[in-house]
Amino acid sequence: MAQLIEFLVFPFRSVFSSGRGSQTYERFIEHAYEIGVNSIPLILIVGAFLGLVTTVQTSYQISSMFPKYFLGLTVGRMMMIELGPVLTALSITGRCVSAFAAEIGTMKISEQIDALRVMKISPENYLVKPRILAMLLVLPLLNAIMITVSLLAGAIFAQIFFQSNIATFFYGITHPFFPRDFWVSFVKSIFFAFWIASAGSYFGFQVSGGAKQVGRASTNAVVISTVVILILDFTAAILFFK
């Protein structure tokens, strides 16, 4: 229980830690580039195949029962409400969160974090706050890219293989359109971003020992981040769609 409380308090203590703003800003830009720009190829690939698979499965389920525009309606709502934010967060968890834990853990066992304290630099302000802020900015943008690419891939695939033209597909996405489906997707991304960045940083700070503990911290960060994503996703479903 004490460790759970420490985990829950850790990100807030880090975000409100004191320190030079220039240090935070420089690291923020660095991490935003690493998380955002360098993750775009992965997001494009995952988004494209996610759109293709979702379109194929949805078409199989509804092709004989509903008008063709229902294909776009169903795929669009699934991507915005559920698959887009969750798969984006899981993709970034595998790519970046484990790296957060490994980098900070390596600094911990090589006494670089102690050196920061000796130089009167807050490790939380220098290492954790920029990662959390960068993730808060970048993950919703990557979610938007994921949703856009998946819908474009789905629309093109539907026209080629299911005789449902692109206009009909996008008509289904926008008729009816519920603003709640759109903004909830990004609210979920913000909460995912905050907690997965926190998990990666937290487990990095818990490392003590050698390389084996660094690897274990990376694994723990990914596992806990995945569980947190699923818990938050379920909580959002209960709050907004019950």
C-alpha positions as CSV (number, residue, x, y, z in Angstrom):
1,M,0.0,0.0,0.0
2,A,2.8,2.4,0.8
3,Q,4.4,1.8,-2.6
4,L,1.1,2.4,-4.3
5,I,0.7,5.7,-2.5
6,E,4.2,6.7,-3.4
7,F,3.5,5.8,-7.1
8,L,0.4,8.0,-7.1
9,V,2.1,10.9,-5.4
10,F,5.3,10.8,-7.4
11,P,4.1,12.5,-10.6
12,F,2.4,15.4,-8.8
13,R,5.5,15.9,-6.7
14,S,7.6,15.9,-9.9
15,V,5.4,18.2,-11.9
16,F,5.3,20.8,-9.1
17,S,9.0,20.4,-8.3
18,S,11.1,23.6,-8.2
19,G,14.0,24.3,-10.5
20,R,15.2,26.3,-13.4
21,G,12.7,26.7,-16.2
22,S,15.3,26.6,-18.9
23,Q,16.4,23.1,-17.9
24,T,12.8,21.9,-18.0
25,Y,12.2,23.6,-21.4
26,E,15.3,22.2,-23.1
27,R,14.6,18.7,-21.9
28,F,10.9,19.1,-22.8
29,I,11.8,19.9,-26.5
30,E,14.2,17.0,-26.6
31,H,11.6,14.5,-25.3
32,A,8.8,15.9,-27.3
33,Y,10.9,15.3,-30.5
34,E,11.9,11.8,-29.3
35,I,8.4,10.7,-28.4
36,G,6.5,12.5,-31.1
37,V,8.5,12.8,-34.4
38,N,10.4,9.6,-33.9
39,S,7.2,7.7,-33.2
40,I,5.3,8.8,-36.3
41,P,6.5,5.9,-38.5
42,L,5.2,3.4,-35.9
43,I,1.9,5.2,-35.5
44,L,1.4,5.3,-39.3
45,I,2.0,1.6,-39.6
46,V,-0.2,0.6,-36.7
47,G,-2.9,3.1,-37.7
48,A,-3.0,1.8,-41.3
49,F,-3.3,-1.8,-40.4
50,L,-5.7,-1.1,-37.6
51,G,-8.0,0.7,-40.0
52,L,-7.8,-2.2,-42.5
53,V,-8.5,-4.9,-39.9
54,T,-11.3,-3.0,-38.4
55,T,-12.9,-2.3,-41.8
56,V,-12.7,-6.0,-42.8
57,Q,-14.1,-7.3,-39.5
58,T,-16.9,-4.6,-39.4
59,S,-17.9,-5.3,-43.0
60,Y,-18.1,-9.0,-42.3
61,Q,-20.4,-8.4,-39.3
62,I,-22.8,-5.8,-40.9
63,S,-22.6,-6.2,-44.7
64,S,-25.9,-8.1,-45.0
65,M,-27.9,-6.2,-42.4
66,F,-27.3,-2.5,-42.7
67,P,-26.8,0.2,-45.3
68,K,-23.2,0.7,-46.6
69,Y,-22.7,4.0,-44.7
70,F,-22.9,2.0,-41.4
71,L,-19.4,0.7,-42.2
72,G,-18.0,4.2,-41.8
73,L,-20.2,5.0,-38.8
74,T,-19.1,1.8,-36.9
75,V,-15.4,2.0,-37.8
76,G,-15.2,5.8,-37.1
77,R,-16.8,5.5,-33.7
78,M,-14.7,2.5,-32.7
79,M,-11.5,4.3,-33.7
80,M,-12.4,7.6,-31.9
81,I,-13.9,6.2,-28.7
82,E,-11.7,3.1,-28.1
83,L,-9.1,1.8,-30.5
84,G,-7.4,5.1,-31.4
85,P,-6.4,6.3,-27.9
86,V,-5.8,2.9,-26.5
87,L,-3.6,1.5,-29.3
88,T,-1.7,4.8,-29.5
89,A,-0.9,4.7,-25.8
90,L,0.1,1.0,-25.9
91,S,2.3,1.7,-28.9
92,I,4.1,4.5,-27.1
93,T,4.3,2.5,-23.9
94,G,6.3,-0.2,-25.8
95,R,8.5,2.3,-27.5
96,C,9.1,5.1,-25.0
97,V,8.1,4.1,-21.5
98,S,10.5,1.3,-21.2
99,A,13.2,3.7,-22.4
100,F,12.3,6.2,-19.7
101,A,12.8,3.5,-17.0
102,A,16.0,2.2,-18.5
103,E,17.6,5.7,-19.0
104,I,16.7,6.9,-15.5
105,G,17.6,3.6,-13.9
106,T,21.0,3.6,-15.6
107,M,21.6,7.2,-14.3
108,K,20.6,6.0,-10.8
109,I,23.0,3.1,-10.6
110,S,25.8,5.1,-12.2
111,E,25.2,7.8,-9.5
112,Q,24.4,10.5,-12.0
113,I,21.3,11.4,-10.1
114,D,23.3,11.8,-6.9
115,A,25.6,14.1,-8.9
116,L,22.6,16.2,-10.0
117,R,21.6,16.6,-6.3
118,V,25.2,17.6,-5.4
119,M,25.0,20.4,-8.1
120,K,21.7,21.5,-6.5
121,I,19.7,20.4,-9.6
122,S,16.4,18.7,-8.8
123,P,16.3,15.3,-10.5
124,E,12.5,15.4,-10.6
125,N,12.5,18.8,-12.3
126,Y,15.4,17.8,-14.7
127,L,14.3,14.2,-15.5
128,V,10.7,13.6,-14.8
129,K,8.8,16.9,-15.4
130,P,10.0,17.3,-19.0
131,R,9.0,13.7,-19.8
132,I,5.5,14.1,-18.4
133,L,4.9,17.5,-20.1
134,A,6.2,16.2,-23.4
135,M,4.0,13.1,-23.2
136,L,1.0,15.3,-22.3
137,L,1.6,17.4,-25.5
138,V,2.5,14.6,-27.9
139,L,0.3,11.7,-27.2
140,P,-3.0,13.4,-28.1
141,L,-1.4,14.5,-31.4
142,L,-0.3,11.0,-32.1
143,N,-3.8,9.8,-31.3
144,A,-5.1,12.2,-33.9
145,I,-2.7,10.9,-36.5
146,M,-3.6,7.3,-35.6
147,I,-7.3,8.0,-36.0
148,T,-6.9,9.9,-39.3
149,V,-4.6,7.3,-40.9
150,S,-6.8,4.4,-39.8
151,L,-10.0,6.0,-41.2
152,L,-8.3,6.9,-44.5
153,A,-6.9,3.3,-44.8
154,G,-10.3,1.9,-44.0
155,A,-12.1,4.2,-46.5
156,I,-9.7,3.3,-49.3
157,F,-9.9,-0.4,-48.5
158,A,-13.7,-0.3,-48.4
159,Q,-13.9,1.3,-51.8
160,I,-11.6,-1.2,-53.4
161,F,-12.9,-4.4,-51.9
162,F,-16.4,-3.7,-50.6
163,Q,-17.9,-1.4,-53.2
164,S,-18.5,1.3,-50.6
165,N,-17.1,4.5,-52.0
166,I,-15.1,6.9,-49.9
167,A,-17.8,9.5,-49.8
168,T,-20.3,7.0,-48.3
169,F,-17.7,5.8,-45.8
170,F,-17.0,9.4,-44.5
171,Y,-20.8,10.2,-44.6
172,G,-21.2,7.3,-42.1
173,I,-18.4,8.8,-39.9
174,T,-20.1,12.3,-39.8
175,H,-23.8,11.2,-39.8
176,P,-24.5,11.1,-36.9
177,F,-21.5,12.8,-35.3
178,F,-21.5,13.1,-31.5
179,P,-18.9,15.7,-30.2
180,R,-18.6,13.6,-27.1
181,D,-17.0,10.7,-29.1
182,F,-14.3,13.2,-30.3
183,W,-13.4,15.0,-27.1
184,V,-13.5,11.9,-24.9
185,S,-10.8,10.3,-27.1
186,F,-8.4,13.2,-26.4
187,V,-9.3,13.3,-22.7
188,K,-8.4,9.7,-22.4
189,S,-5.1,10.4,-24.3
190,I,-4.2,13.1,-21.8
191,F,-4.8,10.8,-18.8
192,F,-2.9,7.9,-20.5
193,A,0.0,10.3,-21.2
194,F,0.3,11.5,-17.6
195,W,0.3,8.1,-16.0
196,I,2.5,6.2,-18.5
197,A,5.2,8.8,-18.4
198,S,5.0,8.8,-14.7
199,A,5.3,5.0,-14.5
200,G,8.4,4.9,-16.7
201,S,10.1,7.6,-14.6
202,Y,9.0,6.1,-11.3
203,F,10.4,2.7,-11.9
204,G,13.6,4.2,-13.2
205,F,14.0,5.9,-9.8
206,Q,13.4,2.6,-8.0
207,V,16.4,0.9,-9.6
208,S,19.2,-0.3,-7.3
209,G,21.9,-2.7,-8.2
210,G,23.0,-3.5,-11.7
211,A,21.9,-4.1,-15.3
212,K,19.5,-6.9,-14.3
213,Q,17.5,-4.4,-12.1
214,V,17.4,-1.9,-15.0
215,G,15.9,-4.5,-17.2
216,R,13.4,-5.4,-14.5
217,A,12.4,-1.8,-14.1
218,S,11.8,-1.4,-17.8
219,T,9.6,-4.5,-17.7
220,N,7.7,-3.3,-14.7
221,A,7.1,0.1,-16.3
222,V,5.6,-1.4,-19.4
223,V,3.4,-3.9,-17.5
224,I,2.1,-1.3,-15.0
225,S,1.6,1.2,-17.8
226,T,-0.5,-1.3,-19.7
227,V,-2.6,-2.1,-16.7
228,V,-3.1,1.6,-16.0
229,I,-4.2,2.2,-19.5
230,L,-6.8,-0.5,-19.3
231,I,-8.1,0.7,-15.9
232,L,-8.4,4.3,-17.1
233,D,-10.1,3.1,-20.3
234,F,-12.7,1.2,-18.3
235,T,-13.2,4.1,-15.9
236,A,-13.8,6.4,-18.9
237,A,-16.3,4.0,-20.4
238,I,-18.2,3.9,-17.1
239,L,-18.1,7.7,-16.7
240,F,-18.9,8.8,-20.2
241,F,-20.9,6.0,-21.9
242,K,-22.8,4.2,-19.3
